[in-house]
Amino acid sequence: MRRIERDDLARISGLCRLSLSEEETDVFLNEINSILDFFSEIRSMASDSGTVSEGAIRPREDGNCSNTQDEQEIILNDFPAREGKFLLVPRGL
């Protein structure tokens, strides 16, 4: 993913009518590029597995699962949109 450079931040801050000191510019560049790096990691996880959430669906390591099949069906039936055993939510990103 493309990193934000000093002149990019100057252009953006100008459009927002913000005046940033050199110190503020350094802080914001570091923070913005950290956020972009994080999104890059998420994007690579999504492309490796097909979807980001695939790796999150797994049984608890301790084997403790208090939901019975009936409880799961109640939850699934109460949810407004579903596909099989999966709950459909609006896309966030």
C-alpha positions, 0 to 999 in steps of 0.5 A, a space after each residue: 500500500 502506498 505510504 503518505 509522504 510529507 507533501 501529501 500531508 501538506 496538501 491534505 492539511 491545506 485542503 482542511 485549512 489546517 496549519 501543522 508544525 514540523 513536529 505535528 507533521 512528523 507525528 501525523 505522518 507516523 500515525 497515518 502510515 501505521 494505520 495504512 500498514 495495518 490495513 495492508 496487513 488486513 488486506 493480505 490476510 483477506 487475499 490469503 484466505 479469501 475472507 478476513 473472517 474465515 480464520 476467526 471461526 474455530 472452536 474455543 481452545 478450552 472446549 467449553 461451549 455453553 451454547 446448545 443447538 437450540 440456543 444457536 437456532 434462537 440466535 440465528 432466527 432472531 437475526 434479520 439476515 442470514 445465509 445458512 449458519 452465517 449472519 449477514 452484516 453490512 460490509 464495513 470496508 
